[in-house]
Amino acid sequence: MAALAWIWLADGVILLVAPRYIIAQVHEFLQQSPTILRWELLAIIGGLFLFFAAQDLPYQWLWMVTAGGMIAKGAFLSIGPPSWRGPVIEWCVGREDIDYRFWGLGLCALAVLLLHALGWIGRN
């Protein structure tokens, strides 16, 4: 679970520091290799892991909602029709820098809360 928190923290910091560069790289990569979306299985697996592993942690409702979002996102990207998936992806990569910074803040907050719930920070 700590690995998931560190991934969220790294992603969040990157989105805070250089959102336009990162999103441009992601957009270019998706155009060159659309099969990268096969990685959505990792979101589903990560969501399932978070759902079951976070049962005894503080902020349990937060982890259940987050896990549900991860699973829903992975399932949509996996089985959603291309006519829906394409416009959603284009909308996501076409946002303003401030939007990505807010997502980065959210990811950093989730990471810190998960590390706190695991006892890595802020607990004696």
C-alpha positions in Angstrom: 0.0 0.0 0.0 2.9 2.3 0.7 4.1 1.8 -2.9 0.7 3.0 -4.1 1.0 6.1 -1.9 4.5 6.9 -3.3 3.3 6.5 -6.8 0.4 8.9 -6.1 2.9 11.3 -4.5 5.3 11.2 -7.4 2.5 11.7 -9.9 1.1 14.5 -7.9 4.4 16.4 -7.6 5.1 15.9 -11.3 1.6 17.4 -12.2 2.2 20.3 -9.8 5.7 21.1 -11.2 5.3 20.5 -15.0 1.7 19.8 -16.0 1.9 21.0 -19.6 5.1 19.0 -20.3 3.8 15.8 -18.8 0.4 16.0 -20.4 2.0 16.7 -23.8 4.2 13.7 -23.4 1.2 11.5 -22.4 -0.9 12.8 -25.3 2.0 12.2 -27.8 2.5 8.7 -26.4 -1.2 7.9 -26.7 -1.2 9.0 -30.3 1.8 6.9 -31.1 0.8 3.8 -29.2 -2.9 3.6 -28.3 -2.4 0.1 -26.9 -0.9 1.8 -23.8 -4.5 1.8 -22.6 -4.1 -1.9 -21.9 -2.5 -0.7 -18.7 -5.9 0.0 -17.3 -5.8 -3.5 -15.9 -3.3 -2.1 -13.4 -5.8 0.5 -12.2 -8.4 -2.3 -11.7 -5.9 -4.5 -9.8 -4.7 -1.5 -7.7 -8.3 -0.5 -6.9 -9.2 -4.1 -5.9 -6.0 -4.3 -3.7 -6.8 -0.9 -2.1 -10.4 -1.9 -1.5 -9.5 -5.1 0.4 -6.2 -4.0 2.0 -7.6 -0.8 3.5 -10.5 -2.4 5.5 -8.8 -1.8 8.8 -7.2 1.6 8.1 -8.3 5.0 9.2 -10.3 6.9 6.6 -11.8 3.7 5.4 -14.6 5.4 3.5 -12.0 7.4 1.6 -10.1 4.3 0.5 -13.4 2.6 -0.6 -14.4 5.6 -2.7 -10.9 5.9 -4.2 -10.7 2.2 -4.9 -14.1 2.4 -6.6 -12.9 5.2 -8.7 -9.8 3.4 -9.7 -11.8 0.3 -10.7 -14.4 2.3 -12.6 -11.8 4.2 -14.5 -9.9 1.0 -15.4 -13.2 -0.7 -16.4 -14.3 2.2 -18.5 -10.9 2.4 -20.4 -10.9 -1.4 -20.7 -14.5 -2.2 -21.9 -15.9 1.3 -22.8 -16.8 1.7 -26.5 -14.1 3.6 -28.5 -16.8 6.2 -29.4 -17.0 7.2 -25.7 -13.4 6.5 -24.7 -11.8 8.7 -27.4 -13.7 11.9 -26.5 -13.2 11.3 -22.8 -9.4 10.9 -23.2 -9.2 14.0 -25.5 -11.1 16.0 -23.0 -8.8 14.8 -20.2 -5.6 15.7 -22.0 -7.0 19.0 -23.2 -7.5 20.6 -19.8 -5.8 23.8 -18.6 -2.6 23.6 -16.5 -4.5 24.7 -13.4 -6.8 21.6 -13.7 -3.8 19.3 -13.7 -2.3 21.1 -10.7 -5.5 20.5 -8.8 -5.3 16.8 -9.7 -1.7 16.9 -8.6 -2.8 18.4 -5.2 -5.4 15.7 -4.9 -3.0 12.9 -5.6 -0.5 14.4 -3.1 -3.3 14.6 -0.5 -4.3 11.0 -1.0 -0.7 9.9 -0.8 -0.1 11.8 2.5 -3.4 10.5 4.0 -2.5 6.9 3.0 1.0 7.2 4.4 -0.6 8.6 7.6 -3.1 5.8 7.8 -0.3 3.2 7.3 1.6 4.9 10.2 4.5 6.0 8.1 4.0 9.7 9.0 2.4 11.6 11.8 1.9 8.8 14.2 3.7 7.9 17.4 
